[in-house]
Amino acid sequence: MVEREHQLSVIFDTIADVTFVLRVEEGGRYQFVFANKAFEKTTGLPLKRVLGRYVQDIIPEPSLSLVLTKYREAIASMEPVVWQETSVYPSGQVVGEVRVTPVADEHGRCYQLVGVVHDLTKEKQVERALRVSNERFAYALRATADAIYDWTVGDDMLYWGEGYEKLFGHHLTENPTPFSKWADCVHPDDSLRTVEGLRQTVLETTDLFWQEEYRFRRADGTWAEVFDRGFLVRDAAGQAVRMIGAMQDITARKLAERQQQLLTEKLLSQNADQQQFTFIVSHNLRAPLSNALGFSSLLTRVEKQSEVFDTSLQNLHTCLQQLDAVLTDVNDILSVRDEQAGYRPEPVPLAAVCEQAILGLQAALQAAGGQLSCQIPADLRVAGSRAYFHSIFHNLISNAIKYRADARPLRIDIVATTALAQGLTITVRDNGLGFDRQKAGDNVFQLYRRFHAGQAGRGIGLYLVRAHVEAMGGQVAVASRLNEGTKFTIHFRSYADENLSH
């Protein structure tokens, strides 16, 4: 008998539904004589605090009054009684479908009640969420201009609110529409992340929310940038039933964000350049000017026919040449800044501009015995400044020629690639002397930075390259290794020039 009771206990403990047995006593008292582990898990009450106790001590009001009424009904009819009950236990609020079956002794009197409770808490939560969601959806359809939708996952159909036609211009000849019609309008570059990501969330997770930013094709063929957020309704098994969400057109906001970011980057760069320019130019002006003043003062105090006079005069001339070179640099830099202030982007035929820069350096390239390969699509048009791109190519090519390695023939490769999502990338690579990139640090593009003392140069070429690139909303980076060569990478993001006309 004991073994049989143990086996029954093991079986009941494997049942997910709450199972309990009550001893029926005189005076309408009911004592717990058995409860399975699901009872403890569902209510949060330890079994050792339940077994041997009476129902009045365990079940709280107002559920207790209902429970006692149902127990009496079952005993009187000697038939199972079923009802729904909501009670608050240490585990929280529990909603369950209760079934109580009376057990009679040999005299036909009820001496036990066997109860089974099917936990409906999660199902009721889903029903409640669905009801609230439906109400909110109905109100949202009237109150918002966003594209509200209701996706029924089972039949893969989307019901659209009025905002869909207003925002994107797609005339709804049928509503709901197949899910695939929405998916076909997602930008190809965003499709994997958006469409497949959504299906993965719905089918392979238990998440209740999904959100994404992506590009969506309007009826006129243009692309809107949207923020899409949906709430997933799942059944008791966790399977997605519906998703209710909204597509918001954020094109204007994203454009403003990009413009603000580019302007911020430009202002920070200009501020840093201003400090660097002020310090270096003032230093470079002060040194030759101070020396010139010293030599001119000395000339007034020595004999004109003396060797000291001739040497001082020659040194004075050298100082004035240095001063003139600095003033020329200042003029060039200020001219660049004046041009940037009035800059307006235009469609620039990049290959033609590069060929023009190469033509101007053809003699120097031939004299160096170098070869140059230009792989820029002939039909590539880039929003920017023709003069800026010419200056960029001229400075980078002339640097490659100037700092070539005598141990091997010079090779220069220029490549331009474009992608809608990534933008434009231009690389200029040579196999020249190179320099220690790590040692150079962040100073590569600063004024008067030079890496090969044995070569003549003013030290402003790379400064001008960066100034022109950043004026057009781009970025420039350099990688170099001693005795191997140098590679410049110029990148223009999509929409990089949009802030430059404002």
C-alpha positions in Angstrom: 0.0 0.0 0.0 2.8 2.4 0.9 4.7 1.5 -2.3 1.5 2.2 -4.3 1.0 5.6 -2.7 4.6 6.4 -3.4 4.2 5.5 -7.0 1.1 7.6 -7.3 2.9 10.5 -5.7 5.7 10.3 -8.2 3.2 10.2 -11.1 1.3 13.2 -9.8 4.6 15.2 -9.3 5.3 14.8 -13.0 1.9 16.4 -13.9 2.1 20.1 -14.9 -1.4 20.9 -13.5 -1.9 21.5 -9.9 -3.3 18.4 -8.2 -4.4 18.1 -4.6 -6.6 15.8 -2.3 -8.8 17.1 0.5 -10.2 15.1 3.4 -13.8 16.0 4.0 -14.6 16.4 7.7 -17.6 17.3 9.7 -18.6 21.0 9.9 -17.5 21.8 6.4 -13.9 21.5 7.0 -11.4 20.4 4.3 -7.9 19.2 5.1 -5.1 19.0 2.6 -3.7 15.4 2.7 -1.8 15.5 -0.6 -0.5 18.2 -3.1 1.9 17.7 -5.9 5.0 19.8 -6.8 3.0 21.9 -9.3 1.0 23.2 -6.4 4.1 24.6 -4.7 5.4 26.0 -7.9 2.2 27.7 -8.9 1.2 29.2 -5.5 4.7 29.7 -4.0 3.5 27.9 -0.9 5.9 25.2 0.5 4.1 21.8 0.7 5.2 21.3 4.3 3.2 24.4 5.2 0.1 23.1 3.2 -0.2 19.4 4.0 -2.2 18.8 7.2 -3.6 22.3 7.1 -7.2 23.3 6.3 -8.4 25.0 3.2 -9.5 28.0 5.3 -5.9 28.5 6.4 -4.5 28.3 2.8 -6.9 29.9 0.3 -7.4 33.6 0.8 -10.6 35.6 0.5 -12.5 36.4 -1.7 -11.6 33.1 -3.4 -12.3 31.1 -0.2 -16.0 31.8 -0.2 -16.3 30.7 -3.8 -14.2 27.6 -3.2 -16.3 26.4 -0.2 -19.5 26.9 -2.2 -18.2 24.7 -5.0 -17.0 22.1 -2.6 -20.5 21.8 -1.1 -22.0 21.7 -4.6 -19.7 18.8 -5.5 -20.5 16.9 -2.3 -24.2 17.4 -2.7 -24.3 16.2 -6.3 -21.5 13.7 -6.1 -20.5 15.0 -9.5 -17.4 16.9 -10.7 -17.7 20.7 -10.5 -15.7 23.1 -12.7 -15.1 26.8 -12.3 -12.6 29.6 -13.0 -10.9 31.2 -10.0 -8.5 34.1 -9.4 -6.4 34.0 -6.2 -3.4 35.9 -4.9 -0.6 33.7 -3.5 3.0 34.4 -2.6 3.9 33.7 -6.3 1.5 36.4 -7.4 -2.0 36.4 -8.9 -3.0 33.0 -10.3 -5.8 32.4 -12.7 -6.9 28.8 -12.9 -9.6 26.4 -14.2 -10.5 24.3 -11.1 -12.1 20.9 -11.3 -13.1 19.1 -8.1 -14.2 15.5 -8.1 -15.9 13.9 -5.0 -14.7 10.4 -3.9 -17.3 8.2 -2.0 -16.6 5.6 0.7 -18.3 2.2 0.9 -21.4 3.9 2.3 -21.7 6.3 -0.6 -20.6 9.3 1.5 -18.0 11.8 0.2 -14.9 11.5 2.2 -12.4 13.1 -0.2 -12.3 15.7 -2.9 -9.7 15.4 -5.6 -8.8 18.8 -7.2 -7.1 19.6 -10.5 -6.2 23.2 -11.4 -5.1 24.1 -14.9 -3.1 27.3 -14.7 -4.6 29.9 -17.1 -2.5 32.8 -15.8 -0.3 33.2 -18.9 -3.3 32.7 -21.3 -5.3 35.4 -19.5 -2.3 37.7 -19.6 -2.1 37.2 -23.4 -5.9 37.7 -23.8 -5.7 40.9 -21.7 -2.7 42.2 -23.7 -4.5 41.4 -26.9 -7.6 43.2 -25.8 -5.7 46.3 -24.7 -3.6 46.1 -27.8 -6.7 46.1 -30.0 -8.1 49.1 -28.2 -4.9 51.0 -28.6 -4.7 50.0 -32.2 -8.2 51.4 -32.9 -7.4 54.7 -31.2 -4.0 54.9 -32.8 -5.5 54.5 -36.3 -7.4 57.7 -35.6 -4.7 59.7 -33.8 -1.5 59.2 -35.7 -0.1 59.8 -39.2 2.3 56.9 -38.9 1.7 53.7 -40.9 0.0 51.5 -38.4 -0.3 47.8 -39.3 -1.6 44.5 -37.9 0.3 41.4 -39.1 -1.5 38.1 -38.6 1.4 35.7 -38.6 -0.5 32.6 -39.4 -1.8 33.7 -42.8 1.1 36.1 -43.4 -1.2 39.1 -44.1 -0.7 42.8 -43.2 -3.6 45.1 -42.4 -2.7 48.7 -42.9 -4.0 51.9 -41.4 -4.6 55.1 -43.5 -1.1 56.4 -42.7 0.5 53.9 -45.1 -0.9 55.5 -48.2 -0.3 59.1 -46.9 3.4 58.4 -46.0 4.6 56.3 -48.8 2.0 56.8 -51.6 1.2 53.2 -52.1 -2.5 52.8 -53.1 -4.1 49.9 -51.3 -6.2 48.1 -53.9 -6.6 45.4 -51.3 -6.3 45.4 -47.5 -4.9 43.3 -45.9 -2.0 42.7 -48.2 0.5 39.8 -48.4 3.6 40.2 -46.1 5.7 39.9 -49.2 4.5 43.2 -50.6 6.0 45.0 -47.7 9.2 42.9 -47.8 9.6 43.7 -51.5 9.7 47.5 -50.7 12.5 47.2 -48.2 15.9 48.3 -49.6 17.9 45.3 -50.8 20.9 46.3 -48.7 18.6 46.4 -45.6 16.6 43.3 -46.4 18.6 40.6 -44.7 18.9 42.6 -41.5 15.2 43.8 -41.5 13.0 41.1 -43.2 15.0 38.1 -42.1 15.7 39.6 -38.7 12.0 40.1 -38.2 11.1 36.5 -39.1 13.8 35.2 -36.9 12.5 37.2 -33.9 8.9 36.0 -34.6 9.7 32.4 -35.2 12.8 31.6 -33.2 12.5 33.7 -30.0 10.0 34.6 -27.3 10.5 38.3 -27.6 7.5 40.6 -27.4 9.0 43.6 -29.2 10.9 44.1 -32.4 12.3 47.3 -33.9 14.5 48.4 -36.7 15.5 51.3 -38.9 15.7 50.7 -42.6 15.0 52.2 -46.0 11.6 51.7 -47.6 10.7 52.4 -51.2 7.9 55.0 -51.8 5.5 54.7 -54.7 7.5 57.3 -56.7 10.7 55.2 -56.4 12.4 57.4 -53.8 13.6 55.9 -50.5 12.2 56.8 -47.1 14.1 56.1 -43.9 11.7 54.6 -41.4 11.7 53.6 -37.8 9.6 50.5 -37.4 8.5 49.1 -34.0 6.1 46.2 -33.4 4.5 44.4 -30.4 4.2 40.6 -30.7 1.2 38.8 -29.4 2.0 35.2 -28.5 -0.2 32.3 -27.4 0.2 30.2 -24.3 2.8 28.1 -26.1 4.9 31.2 -27.0 4.0 31.1 -30.7 3.6 34.5 -32.3 0.0 35.1 -33.4 0.0 38.8 -34.4 2.3 41.8 -34.5 0.9 45.3 -34.1 3.2 48.1 -35.0 3.9 51.4 -36.7 6.2 52.6 -39.4 7.4 56.2 -38.8 9.0 58.3 -41.6 12.2 59.7 -40.1 13.8 60.8 -43.3 14.0 64.5 -42.4 15.3 63.7 -38.9 18.0 61.4 -40.2 19.1 64.0 -42.7 19.2 66.6 -40.0 21.3 64.2 -37.8 23.8 63.6 -40.6 24.0 67.3 -41.3 24.6 68.1 -37.6 27.2 65.3 -37.3 29.1 66.5 -40.4 28.9 70.1 -39.3 30.1 69.2 -35.8 33.0 67.2 -37.2 33.9 70.0 -39.5 33.8 72.7 -36.7 35.9 70.5 -34.4 38.4 70.0 -37.2 38.5 73.6 -38.1 39.0 74.6 -34.5 41.9 72.2 -34.1 43.4 73.5 -37.4 43.0 77.1 -36.3 45.0 76.5 -33.1 47.6 74.6 -35.0 47.7 77.2 -37.8 48.1 80.1 -35.4 50.9 78.4 -33.4 53.0 77.1 -36.3 52.6 80.1 -38.5 53.4 82.5 -35.8 56.4 80.4 -34.8 57.6 80.2 -38.4 57.1 83.9 -39.0 58.9 84.9 -35.7 62.1 83.0 -36.4 63.1 84.4 -39.8 61.8 87.9 -38.8 63.8 87.9 -35.6 66.9 86.8 -37.5 66.3 89.4 -40.2 66.0 92.2 -37.6 69.3 91.0 -36.0 71.2 91.0 -39.3 69.9 94.3 -40.4 70.9 95.8 -37.1 74.4 94.3 -37.5 74.7 95.8 -41.0 74.5 99.3 -39.6 77.4 98.6 -37.2 80.1 97.0 -39.4 82.2 98.2 -42.4 80.5 97.7 -45.7 83.7 96.4 -47.2 84.2 93.7 -44.5 83.6 90.0 -44.7 81.1 90.3 -41.8 79.0 92.7 -43.7 78.9 90.4 -46.8 78.0 87.4 -44.6 75.3 89.3 -42.7 73.8 90.6 -45.9 73.7 87.1 -47.4 72.0 85.8 -44.1 69.6 88.7 -44.2 68.6 87.7 -47.8 68.1 84.0 -46.7 65.9 85.2 -43.8 63.8 87.2 -46.1 63.4 84.3 -48.5 62.3 82.1 -45.5 59.8 84.8 -44.5 58.5 85.1 -48.0 58.0 81.3 -48.1 56.0 81.4 -44.9 53.8 84.2 -46.2 53.2 82.3 -49.4 52.1 79.3 -47.3 49.8 81.6 -45.3 48.3 83.0 -48.5 47.7 79.5 -49.9 46.1 78.3 -46.7 43.9 81.3 -46.4 42.9 81.0 -50.0 41.8 77.4 -49.4 39.7 78.6 -46.5 38.1 81.4 -48.5 37.2 78.8 -51.2 35.7 76.5 -48.6 33.5 79.3 -47.2 31.9 79.7 -50.7 32.0 76.0 -51.6 29.0 74.5 -53.4 29.1 70.9 -54.5 28.9 70.0 -58.2 28.9 66.7 -60.1 32.7 66.1 -60.6 33.8 63.6 -63.3 36.4 62.0 -61.1 38.3 60.0 -63.7 38.8 63.1 -66.0 40.0 65.2 -63.1 42.5 62.5 -62.1 43.8 62.2 -65.7 44.2 66.0 -65.8 46.3 65.9 -62.6 48.4 63.0 -64.0 49.0 65.0 -67.2 50.4 67.9 -65.3 52.9 65.6 -63.6 53.6 63.4 -66.6 57.1 64.8 -67.2 58.1 64.3 -63.5 56.7 60.8 -63.6 58.6 59.8 -66.8 61.8 61.3 -65.4 61.4 59.1 -62.3 60.8 56.1 -64.5 57.5 55.5 -62.8 54.3 53.8 -63.8 50.8 54.9 -62.8 47.6 52.9 -62.9 44.3 54.8 -62.6 41.2 52.6 -62.1 38.3 55.0 -61.8 35.1 54.4 -63.7 34.8 56.8 -66.6 31.1 57.5 -65.8 31.7 58.1 -62.1 30.3 61.5 -61.0 30.9 62.7 -57.4 29.3 65.6 -55.6 32.2 67.9 -54.7 34.6 70.4 -56.1 36.6 69.8 -59.2 39.4 72.1 -58.0 39.6 70.3 -54.7 39.8 66.8 -56.3 42.5 68.1 -58.7 44.5 69.4 -55.8 44.1 66.1 -53.9 45.3 64.0 -56.8 48.2 66.4 -57.6 49.6 66.5 -54.1 49.4 62.7 -53.5 50.9 61.8 -56.9 53.7 64.4 -56.6 54.5 63.2 -53.1 54.7 59.6 -54.4 57.1 60.8 -57.2 59.2 62.9 -54.7 59.5 60.2 -52.1 60.1 57.2 -54.4 62.6 54.5 -53.5 65.7 54.3 -55.7 66.0 50.6 -55.2 62.9 49.8 -57.3 60.8 51.3 -60.1 58.1 53.6 -58.9 54.5 52.2 -59.0 51.4 54.3 -58.2 47.9 52.8 -58.2 44.8 54.9 -57.9 41.4 53.1 -57.4 37.9 54.4 -56.8 35.0 52.1 -55.6 31.4 53.0 -54.8 28.6 51.3 -52.9 25.2 52.8 -52.2 25.3 52.0 -48.5 29.1 52.6 -47.9 29.7 55.6 -50.2 32.8 56.4 -52.2 36.3 55.1 -51.4 39.5 56.4 -53.2 42.9 54.8 -52.6 46.2 56.1 -53.7 49.0 53.6 -53.2 52.8 53.7 -53.9 55.8 51.6 -53.3 58.1 54.4 -52.3 60.2 55.2 -49.3 57.3 55.1 -46.8 57.7 56.3 -43.2 57.2 55.1 -39.7 53.4 55.5 -39.2 53.4 54.7 -35.5 56.1 57.3 -34.9 54.3 59.9 -36.9 51.2 59.5 -34.7 48.3 61.9 -35.4 50.5 64.6 -36.9 50.7 63.3 -40.5 48.4 65.9 -41.9 49.5 68.9 -39.9 51.3 71.9 -41.3 55.0 71.6 -41.9 55.2 67.9 -41.1 57.9 66.2 -43.1 59.3 62.7 -42.9 62.3 62.7 -45.2 64.8 65.4 -44.3 66.8 64.8 -47.5 64.0 65.9 -49.8 63.0 69.4 -50.6 59.4 70.4 -49.7 57.2 72.9 -47.9 55.3 70.5 -45.7 51.8 71.7 -46.5 50.8 69.3 -49.3 49.1 66.7 -46.9 47.6 69.6 -44.9 45.9 70.8 -48.1 44.8 67.2 -49.0 43.0 66.8 -45.7 41.5 70.3 -45.8 40.0 69.6 -49.3 38.7 66.2 -48.3 37.0 67.4 -45.1 35.6 70.5 -46.9 33.7 68.0 -49.1 32.5 66.0 -46.1 35.0 63.2 -46.4 37.8 61.6 -44.3 41.3 60.7 -45.2 43.6 58.1 -43.6 47.1 56.9 -44.3 49.0 53.7 -43.8 52.7 53.5 -44.4 55.8 51.3 -43.7 59.4 52.2 -44.1 60.9 51.1 -47.4 57.6 49.5 -48.5 55.4 52.4 -49.5 52.4 54.4 -48.5 48.6 54.1 -49.0 46.1 57.0 -48.7 42.4 56.1 -48.2 39.8 58.8 -48.8 36.3 58.0 -47.9 33.0 59.9 -48.6 30.0 58.5 -46.8 26.6 58.4 -48.5 25.0 61.8 -48.2 28.4 63.2 -47.0 28.0 66.4 -49.1 24.4 67.2 -48.1 25.3 69.7 -45.4 27.7 71.6 -47.6 25.2 73.6 -49.5 23.7 75.1 -46.3 
